[in-house]
């Protein structure tokens, strides 16, 4: 069973050929049939007019006083038509008189075809040729002379018409395949030329790897192909940014994980370098390793959380929760850290804010914001927390009195592992990893809840983060 070609070029050529060949064949057949029918009508009209003229001449001869048979013979001798034989038959289909015709097949075909037909009615039929002879068209009209019924019959050879139709068929049989072949060749060349930019873009795309992501496809061809090239180039731009972000993420993650692992290894080597140490030194060493392990665990947990969020496997549990309760719990949770830093937390206002979301994730978001504010607030300063609602949304603002964030870093602070050094550096008393992941995780959680987390403003002495979440619709 023939298979459909897999090549687009071959498919376009085949479709182009079929779409041209089928209408062309139908048109040729229709023209041939219409032409043949037109010739048949003209033949019948010619025979009919000839028989009418013959009947008029026969009537005129009868008026001159000749008998019926003599009038028939004289009319047959005087009235002649090219390629047309006229005969008069009696009721028994016997030929009484007939014009002379050199074709013997025509003489034999006068009476035979009309036998069995009612000669009192007009009769038309086509007699196929025998032994290589041409076909004949036979038309019979009733003729009444001296109250006797006769049949005036015309027999016309269709040889010339058949030869003409045969030539037309031969022309179509030669011309149509040639036209289809020319169309297929032209279609193939056209498809090849039209798809050349696609092949070029495919070759260029195949040559782009992770090592040369900066390369782009050349914009060429028509509007459609140029649009396709631009779409692919936009995709490559996004992939390049994603690769760059991924490489930066891996490098930053490696850097952040290297510090606690180095502390663990170094502290263990130092501890094991001597066989006997005082208990206090062992306890100090184990404490250092525990703190490094805790930091390492926090970094791994946050990386795992971001990886699950990026892959779509982090699914928020949707239930009705009250944000004011989560804010109050988060403030109590960081109270100890704030006291260690000498920072005061001031809750300016709480409002009732029912939302649909995951209490654990939203609680982590609030902890990250508060921890970030405490971490970068100077000793003796205040972190302010305030809630408000309106327009179907709830807003939570967290304001610290730290050194502020440079304007050039406003968009980067939500990137993973980004820190503004040296003013806003990690603090060992933090409840988070201090690796620059807290704000990235907080924004990701806000987006999962159809909200947004943004830096509302920052200057020396005041930095404000604003969290906006949609309220649950209430009846």
RODO-2510 file (C-alpha; in nm, 4 decimals, decimal comma):
residues 475
     n   res          X          Y          Z
     1     x     0,0000     0,0000     0,0000
     2     x     0,1584     0,3341    -0,1035
     3     x     0,2430     0,5585     0,1882
     4     x     0,1750     0,9286     0,2081
     5     x     0,5058     1,1117     0,1543
     6     x     0,6658     1,2368     0,4729
     7     x     0,8483     1,5264     0,3076
     8     x     0,6615     1,8568     0,3277
     9     x     0,8037     1,9520    -0,0104
    10     x     0,6668     1,6303    -0,1650
    11     x     0,3302     1,6810     0,0045
    12     x     0,2972     2,0366    -0,1228
    13     x     0,3923     1,9222    -0,4740
    14     x     0,1426     1,6363    -0,4613
    15     x    -0,1381     1,8568    -0,3343
    16     x    -0,0583     2,1242    -0,5920
    17     x    -0,0608     1,8618    -0,8691
    18     x    -0,3859     1,7046    -0,7515
    19     x    -0,5604     2,0380    -0,7085
    20     x    -0,4656     2,1305    -1,0647
    21     x    -0,5082     1,7886    -1,2283
    22     x    -0,8550     1,7091    -1,0948
    23     x    -1,0234     2,0342    -1,2096
    24     x    -0,8357     2,0102    -1,5400
    25     x    -0,9583     1,6561    -1,6028
    26     x    -1,3141     1,7463    -1,5035
    27     x    -1,2999     2,0536    -1,7279
    28     x    -1,1677     1,8477    -2,0222
    29     x    -1,4385     1,5831    -1,9796
    30     x    -1,7092     1,8490    -1,9503
    31     x    -1,5810     2,0287    -2,2614
    32     x    -1,5668     1,7033    -2,4550
    33     x    -1,9209     1,6049    -2,3570
    34     x    -2,0589     1,9511    -2,4324
    35     x    -1,8819     1,9586    -2,7695
    36     x    -2,0066     1,6080    -2,8601
    37     x    -2,3615     1,6977    -2,7556
    38     x    -2,3436     2,0176    -2,9616
    39     x    -2,2329     1,8218    -3,2693
    40     x    -2,5160     1,5736    -3,2160
    41     x    -2,7734     1,8537    -3,1956
    42     x    -2,6342     2,0208    -3,5068
    43     x    -2,6444     1,6867    -3,6924
    44     x    -3,0043     1,6240    -3,5912
    45     x    -3,1003     1,9777    -3,6898
    46     x    -2,9294     1,9401    -4,0271
    47     x    -3,1049     1,6085    -4,0964
    48     x    -3,4382     1,7523    -3,9842
    49     x    -3,4028     2,0612    -4,2043
    50     x    -3,3010     1,8422    -4,4989
    51     x    -3,6030     1,6148    -4,4548
    52     x    -3,8313     1,9198    -4,4303
    53     x    -3,6868     2,0609    -4,7535
    54     x    -3,7214     1,7201    -4,9206
    55     x    -4,0872     1,6941    -4,8117
    56     x    -4,1573     2,0459    -4,9463
    57     x    -4,0018     1,9580    -5,2842
    58     x    -4,1994     1,6307    -5,2939
    59     x    -4,5201     1,8217    -5,2337
    60     x    -4,4339     2,0602    -5,5160
    61     x    -4,3703     1,7690    -5,7554
    62     x    -4,7070     1,6156    -5,6654
    63     x    -4,8803     1,9415    -5,7530
    64     x    -4,7304     1,9244    -6,1031
    65     x    -4,9533     1,6190    -6,1752
    66     x    -4,7024     1,3396    -6,1241
    67     x    -4,7992     1,0214    -5,9486
    68     x    -4,6752     0,9546    -5,6007
    69     x    -4,4001     0,7141    -5,7066
    70     x    -4,2855     0,9369    -5,9979
    71     x    -4,2831     1,2413    -5,7673
    72     x    -4,0732     1,0453    -5,5152
    73     x    -3,8231     0,9356    -5,7815
    74     x    -3,7917     1,2824    -5,9338
    75     x    -3,7462     1,4429    -5,5913
    76     x    -3,4817     1,1864    -5,4967
    77     x    -3,2963     1,2620    -5,8218
    78     x    -3,3185     1,6387    -5,7795
    79     x    -3,2690     1,6867    -5,4068
    80     x    -2,9240     1,5857    -5,2854
    81     x    -2,7358     1,6641    -4,9617
    82     x    -2,3722     1,5943    -4,8930
    83     x    -2,3152     1,2895    -4,6706
    84     x    -2,6910     1,2504    -4,6285
    85     x    -2,8922     0,9665    -4,7777
    86     x    -3,2693     1,0110    -4,7979
    87     x    -3,5058     0,7200    -4,8422
    88     x    -3,8804     0,6681    -4,8391
    89     x    -4,0091     0,3490    -4,6752
    90     x    -4,3545     0,1946    -4,6799
    91     x    -4,5404     0,0697    -4,3749
    92     x    -4,3543    -0,2624    -4,3956
    93     x    -4,0177    -0,0826    -4,3766
    94     x    -3,9390    -0,1638    -4,7423
    95     x    -3,7304     0,0960    -4,9260
    96     x    -3,9331     0,2462    -5,2108
    97     x    -3,6841     0,5064    -5,3299
    98     x    -3,3476     0,6289    -5,1985
    99     x    -3,0735     0,8638    -5,2955
   100     x    -2,7527     0,6982    -5,4126
   101     x    -2,4707     0,6644    -5,1591
   102     x    -2,1365     0,5050    -5,2321
   103     x    -2,0993     0,3599    -4,8838
   104     x    -2,2331     0,0047    -4,8976
   105     x    -2,2765     0,0031    -4,5237
   106     x    -2,5176     0,2920    -4,5567
   107     x    -2,7308     0,1052    -4,8126
   108     x    -2,7512    -0,1917    -4,5811
   109     x    -2,8434     0,0330    -4,2908
   110     x    -3,1547     0,1966    -4,4375
   111     x    -3,4342    -0,0395    -4,3397
   112     x    -3,2790    -0,2650    -4,0786
   113     x    -3,2620    -0,0260    -3,7865
   114     x    -3,6209     0,0937    -3,8352
   115     x    -3,7780    -0,2482    -3,8202
   116     x    -3,9865    -0,2817    -3,5094
   117     x    -4,0429     0,0943    -3,4796
   118     x    -4,3759     0,2693    -3,5372
   119     x    -4,3088     0,4672    -3,8535
   120     x    -4,6162     0,6782    -3,7905
   121     x    -4,4157     0,8575    -3,5225
   122     x    -4,0883     1,0469    -3,5523
   123     x    -3,7933     0,8194    -3,4771
   124     x    -3,4291     0,9026    -3,4031
   125     x    -3,1495     0,6553    -3,3421
   126     x    -2,7767     0,6004    -3,3947
   127     x    -2,6590     0,2901    -3,5731
   128     x    -2,3080     0,1732    -3,4754
   129     x    -2,0741     0,0973    -3,7627
   130     x    -1,9821    -0,2596    -3,8554
   131     x    -1,6575    -0,4054    -3,9914
   132     x    -1,4640    -0,0814    -3,9413
   133     x    -1,7352     0,1394    -4,0963
   134     x    -1,8534     0,4645    -3,9437
   135     x    -2,1663     0,4976    -3,7323
   136     x    -2,4814     0,6528    -3,8773
   137     x    -2,7486     0,8787    -3,7463
   138     x    -3,0966     0,7763    -3,8599
   139     x    -3,3968     1,0084    -3,8284
   140     x    -3,7419     0,9144    -3,9603
   141     x    -4,0454     1,1442    -4,0087
   142     x    -4,3980     1,0183    -4,1001
   143     x    -4,5091     1,1138    -4,4554
   144     x    -4,8671     1,0957    -4,5857
   145     x    -4,9274     1,0831    -4,9659
   146     x    -5,2712     1,0046    -5,1154
   147     x    -5,3921     0,8967    -4,7734
   148     x    -5,1103     0,6440    -4,7542
   149     x    -4,8529     0,6440    -4,4783
   150     x    -4,4837     0,6425    -4,5595
   151     x    -4,1659     0,7096    -4,3653
   152     x    -3,9259     0,9804    -4,4822
   153     x    -3,5858     0,8718    -4,3467
   154     x    -3,2502     1,0480    -4,3393
   155     x    -2,9251     0,8630    -4,2827
   156     x    -2,6154     1,0698    -4,2039
   157     x    -2,2632     0,9289    -4,1708
   158     x    -2,0946     1,0217    -3,8433
   159     x    -1,7460     0,9473    -3,9712
   160     x    -1,6217     1,3061    -3,9739
   161     x    -1,7675     1,3748    -3,6308
   162     x    -1,6108     1,0603    -3,4884
   163     x    -1,2754     1,1534    -3,6406
   164     x    -1,3013     1,5016    -3,4901
   165     x    -1,3902     1,3640    -3,1459
   166     x    -1,1084     1,1122    -3,1743
   167     x    -0,8601     1,3935    -3,2444
   168     x    -0,9954     1,5898    -2,9488
   169     x    -0,9538     1,2856    -2,7224
   170     x    -0,5993     1,2361    -2,8470
   171     x    -0,5187     1,6015    -2,7815
   172     x    -0,6588     1,5791    -2,4279
   173     x    -0,4735     1,2540    -2,3586
   174     x    -0,1464     1,4165    -2,4564
   175     x    -0,2012     1,7732    -2,3372
   176     x    -0,3429     1,7004    -1,9905
   177     x    -0,0547     1,4752    -1,8734
   178     x     0,1939     1,7277    -2,0111
   179     x     0,0193     2,0115    -1,8277
   180     x     0,0046     1,8066    -1,5063
   181     x     0,3725     1,7178    -1,5420
   182     x     0,4629     2,0830    -1,5968
   183     x     0,2480     2,1788    -1,2971
   184     x     0,4145     1,9129    -1,0791
   185     x     0,7594     2,0319    -1,1834
   186     x     0,6684     2,3943    -1,1240
   187     x     0,5062     2,3055    -0,7922
   188     x     0,8143     2,1161    -0,6792
   189     x     1,0438     2,4040    -0,7715
   190     x     0,8078     2,6527    -0,6072
   191     x     0,7848     2,4414    -0,2902
   192     x     1,1616     2,4004    -0,2875
   193     x     1,2158     2,7729    -0,3213
   194     x     0,9459     2,8568    -0,0657
   195     x     1,0765     2,6059     0,1906
   196     x     1,4414     2,6981     0,1438
   197     x     1,4237     2,9523     0,4329
   198     x     1,2698     2,6811     0,6536
   199     x     1,5568     2,4444     0,5755
   200     x     1,8023     2,7245     0,6455
   201     x     1,6374     2,8042     0,9790
   202     x     1,6332     2,4343     1,0703
   203     x     2,0061     2,4084     1,0004
   204     x     2,0741     2,7209     1,2057
   205     x     1,8569     2,5946     1,4932
   206     x     2,0326     2,2560     1,4866
   207     x     2,3690     2,4288     1,5250
   208     x     2,2618     2,6136     1,8426
   209     x     2,3748     2,4359     2,1586
   210     x     2,4229     2,5259     2,5228
   211     x     2,7687     2,6597     2,4389
   212     x     2,6471     2,9125     2,1775
   213     x     2,3069     3,0169     2,3034
   214     x     2,3714     3,3724     2,1878
   215     x     2,3226     3,2741     1,8215
   216     x     1,9893     3,3557     1,6565
   217     x     1,8026     3,2592     1,3413
   218     x     1,8178     3,4913     1,0437
   219     x     1,4820     3,6564     0,9725
   220     x     1,4079     3,5824     0,6060
   221     x     1,1301     3,4667     0,3753
   222     x     0,7762     3,5996     0,3702
   223     x     0,5837     3,7485     0,6580
   224     x     0,4873     3,4040     0,7916
   225     x     0,8422     3,2657     0,7917
   226     x     0,9829     3,5901     0,9284
   227     x     0,7241     3,5740     1,2061
   228     x     0,8244     3,2129     1,2781
   229     x     1,1913     3,3146     1,2950
   230     x     1,1089     3,5954     1,5378
   231     x     0,9053     3,3583     1,7570
   232     x     1,1927     3,1074     1,7642
   233     x     1,4402     3,3858     1,8426
   234     x     1,2182     3,5014     2,1286
   235     x     1,2114     3,1417     2,2542
   236     x     1,5917     3,1284     2,2325
   237     x     1,6095     3,4556     2,4278
   238     x     1,3990     3,3028     2,7039
   239     x     1,6049     2,9839     2,6995
   240     x     1,9278     3,1809     2,7158
   241     x     1,8001     3,3765     3,0151
   242     x     1,6832     3,0529     3,1774
   243     x     2,0212     2,8870     3,1154
   244     x     2,2016     3,1900     3,2543
   245     x     1,9749     3,1955     3,5571
   246     x     2,0241     2,8226     3,6046
   247     x     2,4024     2,8511     3,5824
   248     x     2,3981     3,1438     3,8224
   249     x     2,1673     2,9517     4,0540
   250     x     2,3957     2,6470     4,0553
   251     x     2,7034     2,8623     4,1114
   252     x     2,5367     3,0546     4,3953
   253     x     2,3987     2,7383     4,5521
   254     x     2,7421     2,5771     4,5374
   255     x     2,8944     2,8856     4,6972
   256     x     2,6365     2,8944     4,9759
   257     x     2,6627     2,5213     5,0468
   258     x     3,0425     2,5331     5,0427
   259     x     3,0645     2,7496     5,3574
   260     x     2,8742     2,5241     5,6034
   261     x     3,0250     2,2080     5,4571
   262     x     3,3728     2,3593     5,4866
   263     x     3,2987     2,4527     5,8495
   264     x     3,1824     2,0979     5,9222
   265     x     3,4876     1,9403     5,7608
   266     x     3,7373     2,1824     5,9142
   267     x     3,5897     2,1597     6,2609
   268     x     3,5833     1,7808     6,2418
   269     x     3,9470     1,7703     6,1246
   270     x     4,0568     2,0009     6,4034
   271     x     3,8665     1,8017     6,6635
   272     x     4,0110     1,4709     6,5452
   273     x     4,3654     1,6035     6,5143
   274     x     4,4237     1,5370     6,8856
   275     x     4,3259     1,2199     7,0629
   276     x     4,2393     1,3785     7,3948
   277     x     4,0708     1,7137     7,4442
   278     x     3,8827     1,8716     7,7344
   279     x     3,5071     1,8265     7,7342
   280     x     3,4532     2,1995     7,6892
   281     x     3,6478     2,1977     7,3615
   282     x     3,4446     1,9030     7,2360
   283     x     3,1203     2,0779     7,3268
   284     x     3,2328     2,3962     7,1535
   285     x     3,3320     2,2047     6,8416
   286     x     3,0030     2,0117     6,8327
   287     x     2,8113     2,3372     6,8771
   288     x     2,9892     2,4881     6,5787
   289     x     2,9147     2,1802     6,3691
   290     x     2,5512     2,1839     6,4830
   291     x     2,5083     2,5478     6,3772
   292     x     2,6709     2,4758     6,0414
   293     x     2,4468     2,1722     5,9974
   294     x     2,1387     2,3773     6,0811
   295     x     2,2390     2,6395     5,8269
   296     x     2,3055     2,3695     5,5691
   297     x     1,9655     2,2125     5,6426
   298     x     1,7858     2,5475     5,6032
   299     x     1,9535     2,6134     5,2680
   300     x     1,8689     2,2656     5,1385
   301     x     1,5076     2,2963     5,2586
   302     x     1,4635     2,6312     5,0856
   303     x     1,6232     2,5045     4,7653
   304     x     1,3933     2,2045     4,7742
   305     x     1,0924     2,4322     4,8272
   306     x     1,1877     2,6478     4,5269
   307     x     1,2536     2,3424     4,3102
   308     x     0,9118     2,2000     4,3938
   309     x     0,7484     2,5360     4,3195
   310     x     0,9273     2,5681     3,9835
   311     x     0,8302     2,2161     3,8788
   312     x     0,4657     2,2658     3,9793
   313     x     0,4800     1,9970     4,2486
   314     x     0,4295     2,2442     4,5319
   315     x     0,0520     2,2517     4,5699
   316     x    -0,1043     2,4937     4,8150
   317     x    -0,3764     2,3538     5,0389
   318     x    -0,6830     2,5676     4,9811
   319     x    -0,8792     2,6372     5,2967
   320     x    -1,0292     2,9387     5,4662
   321     x    -0,7748     3,1042     5,6935
   322     x    -0,7532     3,4437     5,8637
   323     x    -0,4457     3,6475     5,7838
   324     x    -0,4648     3,8461     6,1062
   325     x    -0,4072     3,5238     6,3018
   326     x    -0,1082     3,4329     6,0840
   327     x     0,0401     3,7819     6,1277
   328     x     0,0034     3,7608     6,5051
   329     x     0,1608     3,4130     6,5155
   330     x     0,4515     3,5222     6,2920
   331     x     0,5253     3,8229     6,5139
   332     x     0,5321     3,6007     6,8261
   333     x     0,7587     3,3511     6,6452
   334     x     1,0270     3,6117     6,5654
   335     x     0,9992     3,7941     6,8973
   336     x     1,3002     3,6127     7,0426
   337     x     1,5180     3,6859     6,7399
   338     x     1,4137     4,0515     6,7507
   339     x     1,5132     4,0775     7,1191
   340     x     1,8551     3,9259     7,0432
   341     x     1,9076     4,1905     6,7757
   342     x     1,7750     4,4667     6,9973
   343     x     1,4930     4,5383     6,7515
   344     x     1,1355     4,6174     6,8485
   345     x     0,8355     4,4940     6,6490
   346     x     0,5323     4,7248     6,6430
   347     x     0,1961     4,5959     6,5199
   348     x     0,0103     4,9073     6,4168
   349     x    -0,3200     4,7581     6,3026
   350     x    -0,4917     4,4234     6,2462
   351     x    -0,8028     4,3790     6,0316
   352     x    -1,0172     4,0744     5,9685
   353     x    -0,8942     3,9191     5,6431
   354     x    -1,0324     3,5769     5,5448
   355     x    -0,8478     3,4259     5,2478
   356     x    -0,8307     3,0911     5,0694
   357     x    -0,4841     2,9474     5,0948
   358     x    -0,2220     2,7359     5,2669
   359     x    -0,1602     2,8433     5,6272
   360     x     0,1890     2,6894     5,6408
   361     x     0,3093     2,8554     5,3202
   362     x     0,1596     3,1951     5,4037
   363     x     0,3070     3,1694     5,7531
   364     x     0,6471     3,1054     5,5997
   365     x     0,6021     3,4060     5,3715
   366     x     0,5315     3,6315     5,6718
   367     x     0,8237     3,4855     5,8674
   368     x     1,0591     3,5564     5,5771
   369     x     0,9409     3,9187     5,5542
   370     x     0,9723     3,9777     5,9277
   371     x     1,3067     3,8001     5,9496
   372     x     1,4357     4,0056     5,6572
   373     x     1,3238     4,3283     5,8253
   374     x     1,4772     4,2313     6,1627
   375     x     1,8012     4,1159     6,0040
   376     x     1,8657     4,4513     5,8358
   377     x     1,7364     4,6800     6,1107
   378     x     1,9980     4,8548     6,3280
   379     x     1,9918     4,7863     6,7005
   380     x     1,7352     4,9892     6,8861
   381     x     1,5152     5,0490     6,5814
   382     x     1,1538     4,9384     6,5143
   383     x     0,9951     4,7122     6,2568
   384     x     0,6374     4,8207     6,1845
   385     x     0,3657     4,5803     6,0642
   386     x     0,0267     4,7033     5,9450
   387     x    -0,2785     4,5443     5,7769
   388     x    -0,5479     4,7082     5,5644
   389     x    -0,8187     4,5922     5,3266
   390     x    -1,0182     4,7301     5,0368
   391     x    -1,1334     4,6490     4,6872
   392     x    -1,1537     4,2771     4,7619
   393     x    -0,7871     4,2606     4,8680
   394     x    -0,5868     4,2664     5,1890
   395     x    -0,2522     4,4481     5,2181
   396     x     0,0188     4,3764     5,4711
   397     x     0,3112     4,6185     5,4936
   398     x     0,6391     4,5497     5,6726
   399     x     0,8632     4,8532     5,7266
   400     x     1,2174     4,8481     5,8660
   401     x     1,4534     5,1353     5,9484
   402     x     1,7602     4,9859     5,7875
   403     x     2,0097     5,1464     5,5490
   404     x     1,7822     5,0988     5,2498
   405     x     1,8282     4,9320     4,9132
   406     x     2,0023     5,1069     4,6225
   407     x     1,7654     5,1888     4,3338
   408     x     1,9709     4,9733     4,0985
   409     x     1,8971     4,6686     4,3142
   410     x     1,5204     4,7150     4,3529
   411     x     1,4359     4,4570     4,0862
   412     x     1,7128     4,2157     4,1858
   413     x     1,6269     4,1680     4,5499
   414     x     1,3669     3,9033     4,4615
   415     x     1,6230     3,6998     4,2679
   416     x     1,7631     3,3889     4,4289
   417     x     2,0914     3,4265     4,6217
   418     x     2,0956     3,8018     4,5678
   419     x     2,2161     4,0179     4,8561
   420     x     2,3050     4,3839     4,8746
   421     x     2,6535     4,3939     5,0245
   422     x     2,7862     4,5035     5,2556
   423     x     2,5045     4,6990     5,4237
   424     x     2,2399     4,4257     5,4015
   425     x     2,4396     4,1099     5,4771
   426     x     2,3524     3,7841     5,6433
   427     x     2,2949     3,7635     6,0143
   428     x     2,3744     3,4521     6,2097
   429     x     2,0779     3,5103     6,4329
   430     x     1,8357     3,4799     6,1454
   431     x     1,5570     3,2241     6,1374
   432     x     1,6207     3,1712     5,7660
   433     x     1,9283     3,0626     5,5781
   434     x     2,0639     3,4096     5,5056
   435     x     2,1557     3,2884     5,1584
   436     x     1,9369     3,5344     4,9693
   437     x     1,6460     3,2934     4,9218
   438     x     1,3910     3,4367     5,1658
   439     x     1,2417     3,7054     4,9419
   440     x     1,2449     3,4754     4,6371
   441     x     1,0477     3,2155     4,8318
   442     x     0,8109     3,4806     4,9693
   443     x     0,7285     3,6171     4,6223
   444     x     0,6787     3,2637     4,4848
   445     x     0,4307     3,1831     4,7640
   446     x     0,2443     3,5113     4,7024
   447     x     0,2116     3,4258     4,3318
   448     x     0,0791     3,0785     4,4183
   449     x    -0,2022     3,2518     4,6094
   450     x    -0,2870     3,4911     4,3207
   451     x    -0,1222     3,7751     4,5102
   452     x     0,1905     3,9835     4,4728
   453     x     0,4842     4,0866     4,6845
   454     x     0,6626     4,4083     4,5929
   455     x     0,9076     4,6586     4,7225
   456     x     0,6868     4,9621     4,7876
   457     x     0,9795     5,1940     4,8502
   458     x     1,3264     5,2120     4,9957
   459     x     1,5552     5,4883     5,1172
   460     x     1,8052     5,5196     5,4011
   461     x     1,6102     5,4755     5,7209
   462     x     1,2959     5,3253     5,5639
   463     x     1,2338     5,0169     5,3513
   464     x     0,8756     4,9025     5,2917
   465     x     0,7570     4,5689     5,1511
   466     x     0,3910     4,5289     5,0593
   467     x     0,2035     4,1951     5,0341
   468     x    -0,1328     4,1970     4,8550
   469     x    -0,3648     3,8942     4,8652
   470     x    -0,7245     3,8515     4,7398
   471     x    -0,9873     3,8169     5,0104
   472     x    -1,2259     3,5248     5,0116
   473     x    -1,5646     3,6163     4,8663
   474     x    -1,8330     3,6248     5,1348
   475     x    -2,2075     3,6121     5,0821
***
